[in-house]
């Protein structure tokens, strides 16, 4: 790494005019890549736990 820098996996041009207008090409591309991975490998939510038992509203005796 020293004296060479880092070679990115995906080349994205950050144009100065886009930066001035608040666009961030690297961030947009990163979000696209993450969304592709999420669509290709969706995660399943665990099943809902059972409901808690109903308690009386008054003091318990």
TIGU-497538 format. One record per residue: residue in one letter; x, y, z of N, C-alpha, C in turn. Coordinates in steps of 0.2 Angstrom, whole numbers, plus 5000, padded with zeros to 4 digits. Example, Ala and Ser with C-alpha at 12.3 -4.5 7.8 and 13.67 -1.06 7.14 Angstrom:
BEGIN
 type n_c1 n_c2 n_c3 ca_c1 ca_c2 ca_c3 c_c1 c_c2 c_c3
    a 5066 4972 5039  5062  4978  5039 5066 4984 5039
    s 5064 4989 5035  5068  4995  5036 5064 5000 5039
//
This chain:
BEGIN
 type n_c1 n_c2 n_c3 ca_c1 ca_c2 ca_c3 c_c1 c_c2 c_c3
    x 5004 4994 5000  5000  5000  5000 5004 5006 5000
    x 5010 5006 5004  5014  5012  5004 5017 5014 4997
    x 5016 5021 4996  5019  5024  4990 5015 5022 4984
    x 5010 5018 4984  5006  5016  4978 4999 5018 4979
    x 4996 5019 4985  4989  5020  4986 4985 5014 4986
    x 4979 5014 4984  4974  5009  4984 4971 5009 4977
    x 4970 5003 4974  4967  5002  4968 4959 5000 4970
    x 4955 5004 4968  4948  5002  4969 4945 4996 4965
    x 4940 4993 4968  4937  4987  4964 4933 4990 4958
    x 4930 4996 4959  4925  4999  4954 4928 5006 4953
    x 4929 5008 4947  4931  5015  4945 4925 5019 4945
    x 4925 5025 4948  4920  5030  4948 4923 5037 4947
    x 4921 5041 4942  4923  5047  4942 4919 5052 4946
    x 4923 5056 4950  4919  5061  4954 4921 5068 4950
    x 4916 5070 4946  4917  5076  4942 4916 5082 4947
    x 4920 5087 4946  4920  5093  4950 4913 5096 4950
    x 4910 5097 4944  4903  5100  4943 4898 5096 4947
    x 4898 5089 4947  4893  5086  4951 4894 5087 4958
    x 4900 5087 4961  4902  5089  4968 4899 5095 4970
    x 4900 5100 4965  4897  5107  4967 4889 5107 4968
    x 4886 5103 4964  4879  5102  4964 4876 5097 4969
    x 4881 5095 4973  4879  5090  4979 4878 5083 4977
    x 4880 5081 4971  4880  5074  4969 4886 5070 4971
    x 4885 5064 4973  4891  5060  4975 4891 5054 4971
    x 4895 5053 4966  4895  5048  4962 4897 5041 4965
    x 4902 5042 4969  4905  5036  4973 4900 5033 4977
    x 4896 5037 4981  4891  5035  4986 4885 5032 4982
    x 4883 5035 4977  4878  5032  4973 4879 5026 4970
    x 4885 5025 4968  4887  5018  4965 4888 5013 4970
    x 4890 5015 4976  4891  5010  4982 4884 5008 4984
    x 4879 5012 4984  4872  5011  4986 4869 5006 4980
    x 4871 5007 4974  4869  5002  4969 4871 4995 4970
    x 4878 4995 4972  4881  4988  4973 4878 4985 4979
    x 4877 4988 4984  4874  4985  4990 4867 4983 4988
    x 4863 4987 4985  4856  4985  4983 4856 4979 4979
    x 4861 4978 4974  4861  4972  4970 4862 4966 4974
    x 4867 4967 4979  4868  4961  4984 4862 4959 4988
    x 4859 4964 4990  4853  4963  4994 4847 4959 4990
    x 4846 4961 4984  4842  4958  4980 4844 4951 4978
    x 4850 4950 4977  4853  4943  4975 4853 4939 4981
    x 4853 4941 4987  4854  4937  4993 4849 4940 4999
    x 4842 4940 4998  4838  4943  5003 4838 4939 5009
    x 4838 4942 5015  4838  4939  5021 4831 4938 5024
    x 4829 4933 5027  4823  4931  5030 4823 4933 5037
    x 4817 4937 5039  4816  4939  5046 4814 4932 5050
    x 4817 4932 5057  4815  4927  5061 4807 4927 5062
    x 4804 4921 5064  4797  4921  5066 4796 4926 5072
    x 4790 4928 5072  4787  4933  5077 4787 4929 5084
    x 4789 4931 5089  4789  4928  5096 4781 4927 5098
    x 4779 4923 5102  4772  4922  5104 4770 4929 5108
    x 4764 4930 5108  4761  4936  5111 4762 4935 5119
    x 4763 4940 5123  4763  4940  5130 4756 4938 5133
    x 4756 4935 5138  4749  4934  5141 4746 4940 5143
    x 4739 4940 5143  4735  4946  5145 4736 4947 5153
    x 4737 4952 5156  4737  4953  5163 4731 4958 5165
    x 4729 4957 5171  4723  4961  5174 4726 4968 5175
    x 4721 4973 5174  4723  4980  5175 4724 4982 5182
    x 4720 4978 5187  4721  4980  5194 4727 4977 5197
    x 4728 4978 5204  4733  4975  5207 4732 4967 5208
    x 4737 4964 5207  4736  4956  5208 4736 4954 5215
    x 4732 4949 5217  4732  4947  5224 4732 4940 5224
//
